[in-house]
Amino acid sequence: MSTLRAMPILQVSDVGKSLAFYARAGFAANGTWDTVEGGEIGFAIVQRGQVTLGLQLLRGPLRVNSHWGAYLYVDDIDAVHAEFAAEGLSPSAIERHVDYACDDFELTDPDGHRLAFGHDRSGEYGPGLGPEKGNG
């Protein structure tokens, strides 16, 4: 039996507002569920390429990661950064890391979730993976 993929769940204050933000970032809406009182969406799934995120309505104070909520690998960091900048999403500057051989930048959603988008320069497996460091 294999583990196939992951779907981080981000708790948000307004699923509709989050859907609009993630659409601007190139994520397609793949369904909504759990409509709550007043017709507000309770849960949605968005996807860009092989990356899937869940957006869950949470009334009350949100708990946001103190650093990245997710690290998303892309094949062309410069193109993705330019795409987000053209959409007015204000990505951070691209950092070119020597210590873990990734180029990455951050994008913050309307609820303060910080997503890192990274391009792996290290080769076949990526940082922290491979036969000697994980399940490669």
Secondary structure as a PSIPRED ss2 file (coil, helix, strand):
# PSIPRED VFORMAT (PSIPRED V4.0)

   1 M C   1.000  0.000  0.000
   2 S C   1.000  0.000  0.000
   3 T C   1.000  0.000  0.000
   4 L C   1.000  0.000  0.000
   5 R C   1.000  0.000  0.000
   6 A C   1.000  0.000  0.000
   7 M C   1.000  0.000  0.000
   8 P C   1.000  0.000  0.000
   9 I E   0.000  0.000  1.000
  10 L E   0.000  0.000  1.000
  11 Q E   0.000  0.000  1.000
  12 V E   0.000  0.000  1.000
  13 S C   1.000  0.000  0.000
  14 D C   1.000  0.000  0.000
  15 V H   0.000  1.000  0.000
  16 G H   0.000  1.000  0.000
  17 K H   0.000  1.000  0.000
  18 S H   0.000  1.000  0.000
  19 L H   0.000  1.000  0.000
  20 A H   0.000  1.000  0.000
  21 F H   0.000  1.000  0.000
  22 Y H   0.000  1.000  0.000
  23 A H   0.000  1.000  0.000
  24 R H   0.000  1.000  0.000
  25 A C   1.000  0.000  0.000
  26 G C   1.000  0.000  0.000
  27 F C   1.000  0.000  0.000
  28 A E   0.000  0.000  1.000
  29 A E   0.000  0.000  1.000
  30 N E   0.000  0.000  1.000
  31 G E   0.000  0.000  1.000
  32 T E   0.000  0.000  1.000
  33 W E   0.000  0.000  1.000
  34 D C   1.000  0.000  0.000
  35 T C   1.000  0.000  0.000
  36 V C   1.000  0.000  0.000
  37 E H   0.000  1.000  0.000
  38 G H   0.000  1.000  0.000
  39 G H   0.000  1.000  0.000
  40 E C   1.000  0.000  0.000
  41 I C   1.000  0.000  0.000
  42 G C   1.000  0.000  0.000
  43 F E   0.000  0.000  1.000
  44 A E   0.000  0.000  1.000
  45 I E   0.000  0.000  1.000
  46 V E   0.000  0.000  1.000
  47 Q E   0.000  0.000  1.000
  48 R E   0.000  0.000  1.000
  49 G C   1.000  0.000  0.000
  50 Q C   1.000  0.000  0.000
  51 V E   0.000  0.000  1.000
  52 T E   0.000  0.000  1.000
  53 L E   0.000  0.000  1.000
  54 G E   0.000  0.000  1.000
  55 L E   0.000  0.000  1.000
  56 Q E   0.000  0.000  1.000
  57 L E   0.000  0.000  1.000
  58 L C   1.000  0.000  0.000
  59 R C   1.000  0.000  0.000
  60 G C   1.000  0.000  0.000
  61 P C   1.000  0.000  0.000
  62 L C   1.000  0.000  0.000
  63 R C   1.000  0.000  0.000
  64 V C   1.000  0.000  0.000
  65 N C   1.000  0.000  0.000
  66 S C   1.000  0.000  0.000
  67 H C   1.000  0.000  0.000
  68 W E   0.000  0.000  1.000
  69 G E   0.000  0.000  1.000
  70 A E   0.000  0.000  1.000
  71 Y E   0.000  0.000  1.000
  72 L E   0.000  0.000  1.000
  73 Y E   0.000  0.000  1.000
  74 V C   1.000  0.000  0.000
  75 D C   1.000  0.000  0.000
  76 D C   1.000  0.000  0.000
  77 I H   0.000  1.000  0.000
  78 D H   0.000  1.000  0.000
  79 A H   0.000  1.000  0.000
  80 V H   0.000  1.000  0.000
  81 H H   0.000  1.000  0.000
  82 A H   0.000  1.000  0.000
  83 E H   0.000  1.000  0.000
  84 F H   0.000  1.000  0.000
  85 A H   0.000  1.000  0.000
  86 A H   0.000  1.000  0.000
  87 E C   1.000  0.000  0.000
  88 G C   1.000  0.000  0.000
  89 L C   1.000  0.000  0.000
  90 S C   1.000  0.000  0.000
  91 P C   1.000  0.000  0.000
  92 S C   1.000  0.000  0.000
  93 A C   1.000  0.000  0.000
  94 I C   1.000  0.000  0.000
  95 E E   0.000  0.000  1.000
  96 R E   0.000  0.000  1.000
  97 H C   1.000  0.000  0.000
  98 V C   1.000  0.000  0.000
  99 D C   1.000  0.000  0.000
 100 Y C   1.000  0.000  0.000
 101 A C   1.000  0.000  0.000
 102 C E   0.000  0.000  1.000
 103 D E   0.000  0.000  1.000
 104 D E   0.000  0.000  1.000
 105 F E   0.000  0.000  1.000
 106 E E   0.000  0.000  1.000
 107 L E   0.000  0.000  1.000
 108 T E   0.000  0.000  1.000
 109 D C   1.000  0.000  0.000
 110 P C   1.000  0.000  0.000
 111 D C   1.000  0.000  0.000
 112 G C   1.000  0.000  0.000
 113 H C   1.000  0.000  0.000
 114 R E   0.000  0.000  1.000
 115 L E   0.000  0.000  1.000
 116 A E   0.000  0.000  1.000
 117 F E   0.000  0.000  1.000
 118 G E   0.000  0.000  1.000
 119 H E   0.000  0.000  1.000
 120 D E   0.000  0.000  1.000
 121 R C   1.000  0.000  0.000
 122 S C   1.000  0.000  0.000
 123 G C   1.000  0.000  0.000
 124 E C   1.000  0.000  0.000
 125 Y C   1.000  0.000  0.000
 126 G C   1.000  0.000  0.000
 127 P C   1.000  0.000  0.000
 128 G C   1.000  0.000  0.000
 129 L C   1.000  0.000  0.000
 130 G C   1.000  0.000  0.000
 131 P C   1.000  0.000  0.000
 132 E C   1.000  0.000  0.000
 133 K C   1.000  0.000  0.000
 134 G C   1.000  0.000  0.000
 135 N C   1.000  0.000  0.000
 136 G C   1.000  0.000  0.000
